[in-house]
Amino acid sequence: MRTEKEYKDLTVKEFTKAADIYESSHAGIYEICKEDYPYIAGELEKEDYTDLLDCGCGTGPMISLLYDKDPGKHYTGLDITPRMIEVARAKNLEGVDWVVGDCENLPFDDESFDAIICSNSFHHYPNPQKFFDSVKRVLRPGGRLILQDYTSSKPVLWLMNHIEMPLANMAGHGDVGAKSLDEIREYCNKAGLKIELLESAKKARMHLVARK
C-alpha cells in the first residue's frame, strides 16, 4: 500500500509525461476522457452559472470547450501537475485562471464557485472525503458538483482496485482506486452535499450530480 505522497508523486510523474500529448489524436489511454465531455457539458446546460472550477483539469480540454461556447463566464482550472497547467496556460484563454494545486485541499476562498466539475481525476485521490469536504466549502449555496469517474459492480471493483490499479502503479500511473455508488453516497452525506443524480453508466462510468 502506497502512502498519500507516493500516489500523488506518481500522478505528477505520469501526467508530466502525458501533458504534451494529452489533447492530441495519439493520446493513448487518455482518449477515453473525450467521451465524457458531452455528459459534463449537458449537465452544465441545465442551469446557469458564473464561476466554474474544473478539478483535475489537465491541459484544460473541458474548459476550452466551455470557453469556446461562452467566453463570458469565469473559468478556473486546477491540477496537481505543473506541466499540465503550463500547457493549459499556453492556450492564452483570456480571463481563465489556471492554478497548480491539490483537489483534496482546494486553494480557494469559501463559496467561490457556482459549479465544480471533475472528470476522470477522482480515482487519483487518496483521501476522497477531503475532496468532497473541500468541494462543499468552496461551492456557493445551491451550487453543483458534477463528477464523472469509474465504478462497477463489487466483484469488478475488487479486481480493478486489487489487481488492475496496482499493476498500473507499477507501470508508473497514479491511480488509487475506483469507488462504489454506496461509497460515493457516504462521502456526499458526510460532506453535507445533497445527491441529485448518482448512477452507473456504460463502460464502467459513474455519474454524480450533488448540490450544496
C-alpha positions as CSV (number, residue, x, y, z in Angstrom):
1,M,0.0,0.0,0.0
2,R,1.5,3.3,-1.1
3,T,1.4,6.5,1.0
4,E,-0.6,9.5,0.1
5,K,2.6,11.3,-1.1
6,E,3.7,8.3,-3.2
7,Y,0.3,8.2,-5.0
8,K,0.4,12.0,-5.7
9,D,4.1,11.8,-6.8
10,L,3.2,9.0,-9.2
11,T,0.3,11.1,-10.6
12,V,2.5,14.2,-11.2
13,K,5.2,12.0,-12.8
14,E,2.6,10.3,-15.1
15,F,0.9,13.4,-16.2
16,T,4.1,15.4,-16.7
17,K,4.9,12.8,-19.4
18,A,1.3,12.9,-20.7
19,A,0.9,16.7,-20.9
20,D,2.2,17.3,-24.4
21,I,0.1,14.5,-26.0
22,Y,-3.0,14.8,-23.7
23,E,-5.2,16.5,-26.3
24,S,-3.7,15.0,-29.4
25,S,-5.0,12.3,-31.6
26,H,-2.5,9.9,-30.2
27,A,-3.2,10.3,-26.5
28,G,-3.5,6.6,-25.9
29,I,-5.4,5.6,-22.8
30,Y,-6.3,9.2,-22.2
31,E,-8.5,9.2,-25.3
32,I,-11.4,7.8,-23.2
33,C,-11.6,11.2,-21.4
34,K,-13.1,12.8,-24.6
35,E,-16.1,10.6,-24.3
36,D,-17.1,12.2,-21.0
37,Y,-17.1,15.8,-22.2
38,P,-20.7,15.8,-23.7
39,Y,-22.1,14.5,-20.4
40,I,-20.4,17.2,-18.4
41,A,-21.5,19.9,-20.9
42,G,-25.0,18.6,-20.9
43,E,-25.3,18.8,-17.1
44,L,-23.9,22.3,-17.1
45,E,-26.5,23.5,-19.7
46,K,-29.3,22.7,-17.2
47,E,-28.6,25.7,-15.0
48,D,-26.9,29.0,-15.4
49,Y,-23.6,29.6,-13.6
50,T,-21.0,32.4,-13.5
51,D,-17.9,30.9,-11.8
52,L,-16.8,27.3,-12.6
53,L,-13.9,25.2,-11.3
54,D,-12.5,22.2,-13.1
55,C,-10.8,19.9,-10.6
56,G,-8.1,17.8,-12.2
57,C,-8.4,19.9,-15.3
58,G,-5.3,18.5,-17.1
59,T,-4.3,20.7,-20.0
60,G,-7.8,22.2,-20.0
61,P,-9.8,20.4,-22.7
62,M,-13.1,20.8,-21.0
63,I,-12.6,24.4,-20.1
64,S,-11.5,25.1,-23.7
65,L,-14.8,23.6,-25.0
66,L,-16.9,25.6,-22.5
67,Y,-14.9,28.8,-23.2
68,D,-15.4,28.4,-27.0
69,K,-19.2,28.2,-26.3
70,D,-19.4,31.0,-23.7
71,P,-16.2,33.1,-23.1
72,G,-18.1,35.4,-20.8
73,K,-18.1,33.1,-17.8
74,H,-15.2,32.8,-15.3
75,Y,-13.4,29.5,-15.5
76,T,-10.7,28.2,-13.2
77,G,-8.7,25.0,-13.9
78,L,-6.9,23.3,-11.1
79,D,-4.4,20.4,-11.5
80,I,-1.6,19.0,-9.3
81,T,0.8,18.6,-12.2
82,P,2.6,21.8,-13.0
83,R,3.3,20.8,-16.6
84,M,-0.4,20.2,-17.3
85,I,-1.1,23.8,-16.1
86,E,1.8,25.1,-18.1
87,V,0.4,23.6,-21.3
88,A,-3.1,24.9,-20.4
89,R,-1.8,28.5,-19.8
90,A,-0.2,28.4,-23.3
91,K,-3.7,28.4,-24.8
92,N,-4.0,32.1,-23.7
93,L,-7.7,31.9,-23.0
94,E,-8.5,35.4,-21.8
95,G,-9.8,35.6,-18.2
96,V,-9.3,31.9,-17.4
97,D,-7.3,31.1,-14.3
98,W,-5.0,28.1,-14.2
99,V,-3.8,27.0,-10.8
100,V,-1.4,24.3,-9.6
101,G,-2.9,22.7,-6.5
102,D,-4.4,19.7,-4.7
103,C,-8.0,18.8,-5.3
104,E,-8.2,17.4,-1.7
105,N,-7.4,20.8,-0.3
106,L,-8.8,23.3,-2.8
107,P,-6.8,26.6,-2.6
108,F,-9.8,28.9,-2.9
109,D,-12.0,31.0,-0.6
110,D,-15.2,29.7,0.8
111,E,-18.2,30.0,-1.6
112,S,-16.2,30.9,-4.6
113,F,-17.9,28.8,-7.3
114,D,-21.4,28.1,-8.7
115,A,-20.3,24.8,-10.4
116,I,-17.4,22.4,-9.9
117,I,-16.7,19.7,-12.5
118,C,-14.4,16.7,-12.1
119,S,-13.9,14.2,-14.9
120,N,-11.5,11.2,-14.8
121,S,-9.5,12.7,-11.9
122,F,-11.2,11.4,-8.8
123,H,-9.7,7.9,-8.9
124,H,-6.3,9.5,-8.3
125,Y,-7.3,11.0,-4.9
126,P,-6.0,9.0,-1.8
127,N,-8.4,10.9,0.5
128,P,-11.7,11.1,-1.2
129,Q,-13.6,12.5,1.8
130,K,-11.2,15.5,1.9
131,F,-12.2,16.2,-1.8
132,F,-15.9,16.2,-1.0
133,D,-15.5,18.3,2.1
134,S,-13.4,20.9,0.2
135,V,-16.0,21.0,-2.6
136,K,-18.7,21.7,-0.1
137,R,-16.6,24.6,1.4
138,V,-15.9,26.4,-1.9
139,L,-19.3,25.9,-3.5
140,R,-21.8,28.6,-3.1
141,P,-25.2,27.7,-1.7
142,G,-27.2,25.9,-4.4
143,G,-24.0,25.2,-6.3
144,R,-23.4,21.9,-8.0
145,L,-20.7,19.3,-8.2
146,I,-20.7,17.3,-11.5
147,L,-18.4,14.3,-11.2
148,Q,-17.6,11.5,-13.6
149,D,-15.2,8.7,-12.9
150,Y,-15.1,4.9,-12.8
151,T,-17.4,2.5,-10.9
152,S,-18.8,-1.0,-11.4
153,S,-20.2,-4.0,-9.5
154,K,-18.4,-5.0,-6.3
155,P,-16.6,-8.0,-7.9
156,V,-15.3,-5.9,-10.8
157,L,-14.3,-3.1,-8.4
158,W,-12.4,-5.6,-6.4
159,L,-10.4,-6.7,-9.5
160,M,-9.8,-3.1,-10.5
161,N,-8.6,-2.0,-7.1
162,H,-6.6,-5.1,-6.1
163,I,-5.1,-6.2,-9.5
164,E,-5.6,-3.6,-12.3
165,M,-4.6,-0.4,-10.4
166,P,-1.6,-1.9,-8.5
167,L,-0.3,-3.1,-11.9
168,A,-0.9,0.4,-13.2
169,N,1.1,1.8,-10.3
170,M,4.0,-0.4,-11.2
171,A,3.8,0.9,-14.7
172,G,4.1,4.5,-13.4
173,H,0.4,5.5,-13.1
174,G,-1.0,7.3,-10.1
175,D,-4.4,5.5,-9.9
176,V,-5.6,5.0,-6.3
177,G,-9.0,3.3,-6.6
178,A,-12.4,3.2,-8.1
179,K,-15.4,3.6,-5.7
180,S,-18.8,2.1,-5.4
181,L,-22.0,4.1,-5.6
182,D,-22.5,3.4,-1.9
183,E,-19.1,4.9,-1.1
184,I,-19.9,8.0,-3.1
185,R,-23.2,8.3,-1.4
186,E,-21.5,8.2,2.0
187,Y,-18.8,10.8,1.0
188,C,-21.6,13.2,0.0
189,N,-23.6,12.6,3.1
190,K,-20.7,13.2,5.4
191,A,-19.8,16.4,3.5
192,G,-23.4,17.7,3.6
193,L,-23.9,17.6,-0.2
194,K,-27.4,16.6,-1.5
195,I,-27.2,14.0,-4.2
196,E,-29.5,14.7,-7.2
197,L,-28.1,12.1,-9.6
198,L,-25.9,9.0,-8.9
199,E,-25.8,6.2,-11.4
200,S,-23.6,3.6,-13.0
201,A,-23.4,4.1,-16.8
202,K,-21.9,2.2,-19.8
203,K,-18.1,1.5,-19.9
204,A,-17.9,1.4,-16.1
205,R,-18.7,5.1,-15.8
206,M,-20.1,6.8,-12.7
207,H,-22.3,9.9,-13.0
208,L,-22.8,12.1,-9.9
209,V,-24.6,15.5,-9.6
210,A,-24.6,16.8,-6.0
211,R,-25.8,20.2,-4.7
212,K,-24.8,22.3,-1.7
